[in-house]
Each structure stands twice: as C-alpha cells, then as structure tokens.
C-alpha cells in the first residue's frame, strides 16, 4: 500500500516540481507476499481510457466494487489504489529513465506508447504543474483515509458497548470507501488526459479533494473519541479487578481520585478532580498520610 506512491513523488522532484512527501513510509512487501494480480489488472481495465464525467465515474466505481465484493472494505480501497499505482508508477518510472538518459530502445518505445515525452518536456511539464500537484496531493489524501480505516480495523477487537464511537466510524465505511474508489477513478482519468493539451483541464478534482478532506477530518475526530472511550473502558476494568481484592482498598481509592487526567467514565463513576478540595487519607495504624 505504501510503496505505490514512491515513483511518482521521486519523479516530481526530478523534474523540478516540489512536492511535500512527509508521512510516506515506503515498505517492501515480504517475499511470501502474493498480489492478486488478476484482480488488479481487472481494476486497471475498468479505469483505463474513461472519459471525464460524474456518471461515468459513478458507473466505473460500482463496477470495481462488484469485482472486489469478496474483500473487506479496507482491501477494496487498497486494491483500487494499487491498481492505479501500476499505471501511475510505470509512467513516472519511464519519465525518470528518460530524464536520466538511462534507457534502451525498448524503453524508448514504451515511453512513446505511454506518451511520456508529451508530458515531461520542460514547457509541457510547467504548463501541467498545478494539475500534477493536485493529483499527487489527492492520492496522498486517499491513502490517509485508508490508513484511518486500518486504524479502526485494529480496534475492532474491543466490545462495541465499550467503544460506541468505533461502531459509528465503521458504519461509514461503505460510503467512504465508495468515495475513495471514485476519487481514484477520477485521478486515473486525469492522469490519462495529461498528455492532451486542453482535455486534462476538463477533469476537475477539487470536489473530490473536498470530499476526501471531509472524510479525513471526520475520521480524525472519531479516532480521538475511540481512544478516549478505550481509556475509560480500561480504567473501568482495572477498577473492577481491584474491587474484587479487599486487600487492595488503597489502590481503589488511588484509582478513583488520581485516575488519568483525573477523569473516570462519567456513566459509571463520580468524577474526582484536583479542583475539588479532597481531604488527605490517613492510615490510622501508622498515623501517616497515604
């Protein structure tokens, strides 16, 4: 998932267009990893050579969802992004080879077939600079959405009763993954139109950027709520365990009064904070402050 963005980012630097690539950690798949190559090629085929337009993007997205129906929501999004990377990465790899003059006749032929020279000539590249930057940023944003979905999936082992915010987030997966895939479809169309003089401007990515950013902000808040609820659930379980052991009564008092951030689950306990004038506890046998 992470490696799919490397070739493009390096290609952009190579041609003088600055792109911030923070938070991109490229990982090499293990030798035992087996990619569903046929599925990836089917997704590539669905996205290739599509005209711009909302209705076409919608129909293509539904078709892709049908092909990956047996996968989890996270996997559906990852596979679509990986399929995009097959074409996206190849294009910029050829561009790098062209720039470094390290290519043979076969590479030159591939460059012509993929119309690489039509995009990477200095004047053409500068003319398309903003479009390329928008494309790069939007792909990074879709990856961020997938990373949030992955974080929520890792929390799925918790009881939904303890972490209601997690259930709310996961209920949004079908719609949000639809928008991730539809955004990748739009980015593919934009990429395919880059070698045309004017047509690439017809594919406006700003509505997709706004939608993806909305999802990111929503997930960011929801993840904070999940972590807070998990802390409360862990504190409750710890307190219950302590209360089953009479010899640990002082630990119970400490847990009630000096819990993390001075707050325990509001629906289970009274709230104690340092703002309340709590009298010190005295150990009567030793006449010492606890």
C-alpha positions in Angstrom: 0.0 0.0 0.0 2.7 2.5 0.9 5.1 1.7 -1.9 2.7 2.8 -4.6 3.4 6.5 -4.2 7.2 6.5 -4.3 7.8 6.5 -8.0 5.5 9.5 -8.6 6.9 11.5 -5.8 10.5 11.0 -6.9 9.6 11.8 -10.5 8.1 15.1 -9.5 11.3 16.1 -7.7 13.3 15.0 -10.7 11.5 17.5 -12.9 11.7 20.5 -10.7 8.2 20.4 -9.2 8.4 20.4 -5.4 6.0 18.1 -3.6 6.0 17.5 0.1 6.1 13.8 0.8 6.1 13.7 4.6 4.5 10.7 6.3 5.1 8.4 3.3 6.8 5.3 4.5 7.7 3.0 1.7 7.6 -0.6 2.7 8.9 -3.6 0.6 6.5 -6.5 0.6 7.7 -9.8 2.1 8.9 -12.4 -0.3 5.9 -14.6 0.6 3.5 -11.8 -0.4 1.3 -12.8 -3.3 -0.6 -9.9 -5.0 -3.9 -10.7 -6.6 -2.6 -9.7 -10.0 -5.6 -10.7 -12.0 -7.9 -8.6 -9.8 -5.5 -5.6 -10.1 -5.5 -5.9 -13.9 -9.3 -6.1 -14.0 -9.5 -2.9 -11.9 -6.9 -1.3 -14.2 -9.0 -2.3 -17.2 -12.1 -0.7 -15.6 -10.4 2.6 -15.0 -8.5 2.9 -18.3 -9.4 5.3 -21.0 -12.6 6.5 -19.4 -14.0 9.9 -20.4 -14.5 12.5 -17.7 -17.9 12.9 -16.2 -19.8 12.2 -12.9 -22.0 9.5 -14.3 -19.1 7.6 -15.9 -17.1 7.8 -12.6 -20.1 6.5 -10.7 -20.7 3.5 -13.0 -17.0 2.7 -13.0 -16.9 2.8 -9.2 -19.8 0.4 -9.0 -18.2 -2.0 -11.4 -15.0 -2.0 -9.4 -16.9 -2.6 -6.2 -18.6 -5.6 -7.8 -15.2 -7.1 -8.8 -13.9 -6.8 -5.3 -17.1 -7.7 -3.4 -15.4 -10.6 -1.6 -12.8 -8.3 0.1 -13.1 -6.2 3.2 -13.8 -2.5 2.9 -10.2 -1.6 3.6 -9.0 -4.2 1.0 -11.4 -2.8 -1.6 -9.8 0.6 -1.3 -6.2 -0.7 -1.2 -6.6 -2.8 -4.3 -8.0 0.1 -6.2 -5.2 2.3 -5.1 -2.7 -0.4 -6.0 -4.2 -0.8 -9.5 -3.9 2.9 -10.0 -0.2 2.7 -8.9 0.6 0.1 -11.6 -0.1 2.7 -14.3 0.9 5.7 -12.3 4.2 4.3 -11.1 5.1 2.9 -14.6 4.6 6.3 -16.2 6.8 8.2 -13.8 9.5 5.5 -13.8 9.7 5.8 -17.5 9.9 9.6 -17.1 12.8 9.2 -14.7 14.6 6.9 -17.1 14.0 9.4 -19.9 15.4 12.2 -17.8 18.5 10.2 -16.8 19.1 9.0 -20.5 19.4 5.5 -19.0 17.1 3.7 -21.4 17.4 1.4 -24.3 15.3 1.1 -27.5 12.6 -0.9 -25.7 12.3 1.7 -23.0 12.0 4.4 -25.6 9.3 2.5 -27.4 7.3 2.2 -24.1 7.8 5.9 -23.4 6.2 6.7 -26.8 3.3 4.2 -26.2 2.5 5.8 -22.8 3.1 9.3 -24.3 5.7 10.2 -21.7 7.5 12.7 -23.9 4.3 14.7 -24.4 4.1 15.4 -20.7 7.7 15.7 -19.5 9.1 18.2 -21.9 10.0 21.2 -19.8 7.4 23.6 -21.2 4.7 21.0 -21.1 5.5 19.9 -17.6 5.4 23.5 -16.3 2.1 24.0 -18.0 0.7 21.0 -16.2 2.5 21.7 -12.9 -0.6 22.6 -10.9 -2.6 19.6 -12.3 0.2 17.2 -11.3 0.5 18.7 -7.8 -3.3 18.4 -7.3 -3.2 14.8 -8.5 -0.3 13.9 -6.2 -1.9 15.6 -3.1 -5.3 13.9 -3.7 -3.7 10.4 -4.0 -1.9 11.1 -0.7 -5.2 12.1 0.9 -6.9 8.9 -0.3 -4.1 6.9 1.2 -4.6 8.8 4.5 -8.3 7.8 4.5 -7.2 4.1 4.0 -4.8 4.4 6.9 -7.6 5.7 9.2 -9.8 2.7 8.1 -6.9 0.4 9.0 -6.6 2.1 12.4 -10.3 1.5 13.1 -10.0 -2.1 11.9 -7.2 -2.7 14.5 -9.6 -1.5 17.3 -12.4 -3.9 16.2 -11.5 -6.4 18.9 -13.0 -4.1 21.5 -16.5 -4.6 22.7 -18.8 -2.2 20.7 -20.6 -1.4 24.0 -17.3 -0.1 25.4 -16.4 1.9 22.3 -19.6 3.1 20.6 -17.6 5.7 18.6 -15.9 2.7 16.7 -19.3 1.4 15.6 -20.2 4.8 14.3 -17.0 5.0 12.3 -17.3 1.6 10.8 -20.9 2.2 9.7 -19.5 4.9 7.4 -17.0 2.5 5.7 -19.2 1.5 2.7 -20.0 5.1 1.7 -16.5 6.4 2.4 -14.8 3.5 0.5 -17.1 4.3 -2.4 -15.8 7.8 -2.4 -12.2 6.7 -2.1 -12.6 4.4 -5.2 -14.5 7.1 -7.1 -11.7 9.6 -6.4 -9.1 7.2 -7.6 -11.1 6.6 -10.8 -11.2 10.4 -11.3 -7.5 10.6 -10.7 -6.9 7.9 -13.3 -8.9 9.9 -15.8 -6.9 13.0 -15.0 -3.7 11.1 -15.5 -4.8 9.7 -18.8 -5.7 13.2 -20.0 -2.4 14.8 -19.0 -0.8 14.3 -22.5 -3.7 16.2 -24.1 -3.2 20.0 -24.5 -6.6 21.1 -23.1 -8.6 18.0 -22.1 -6.8 17.4 -18.8 -8.4 20.6 -17.5 -11.9 19.2 -18.1 -11.4 16.7 -15.2 -11.9 18.9 -12.1 -10.5 17.2 -9.0 -11.5 19.9 -6.4 -14.9 18.4 -5.5 -13.1 15.1 -4.8 -10.5 16.8 -2.7 -13.2 18.5 -0.6 -15.0 15.2 -0.1 -11.8 13.3 0.9 -10.7 16.0 3.3 -14.2 15.9 4.9 -13.8 12.2 5.5 -10.3 12.7 6.9 -11.5 15.3 9.4 -14.4 13.1 10.4 -12.2 10.1 11.0 -9.7 12.2 12.9 -12.3 13.2 15.4 -13.8 9.7 15.6 -10.5 8.1 16.3 -9.9 10.6 19.2 -13.3 9.6 20.6 -12.5 5.9 20.2 -9.2 6.2 22.1 -10.9 8.2 24.9 -13.6 5.5 25.3 -11.0 2.8 25.3 -9.1 4.5 28.1 -12.3 4.8 30.1 -13.1 1.1 29.4 -9.6 0.0 30.5 -9.9 2.2 33.7 -13.2 0.6 34.5 -11.9 -2.9 34.0 -8.9 -2.2 36.2 -11.1 -0.8 39.0 -13.4 -3.8 38.9 -10.4 -6.1 39.2 -9.1 -4.1 42.2 -12.5 -4.1 43.9 -12.5 -7.9 43.9 -9.4 -7.9 46.1 -10.2 -6.4 49.6 -6.5 -6.0 50.5 -6.2 -3.5 47.6 -8.6 -1.0 49.0 -6.0 1.8 49.0 -5.3 1.1 45.3 -9.1 1.6 44.7 -9.0 5.0 46.4 -6.0 6.0 44.3 -7.7 4.8 41.1 -10.8 6.8 41.9 -9.0 10.0 42.9 -5.9 10.0 40.8 -7.1 8.4 37.6 -5.6 9.5 34.3 -6.5 13.1 33.5 -8.4 13.0 36.8 -11.5 11.6 35.0 -13.1 8.2 35.1 -16.0 7.1 32.9 -18.8 9.5 33.6 -21.6 7.0 33.2 -20.1 4.6 35.8 -18.4 6.7 38.5 -18.4 10.1 40.2 -15.8 12.4 38.8 -12.9 13.4 41.0 -10.5 16.2 40.1 -7.8 18.1 41.9 -10.0 21.1 41.7 -12.2 19.5 44.4 -11.0 20.0 47.9 -10.4 16.4 48.8 -9.1 15.7 52.4 -5.9 13.5 52.6 -6.4 9.9 53.5 -4.8 8.8 56.8 -3.5 5.4 57.6 -4.8 5.0 61.2 -2.4 2.2 62.2 0.6 4.2 61.3 -0.9 7.7 61.7 0.6 8.7 58.3 -0.9 10.4 55.3 -1.4 8.0 52.5 
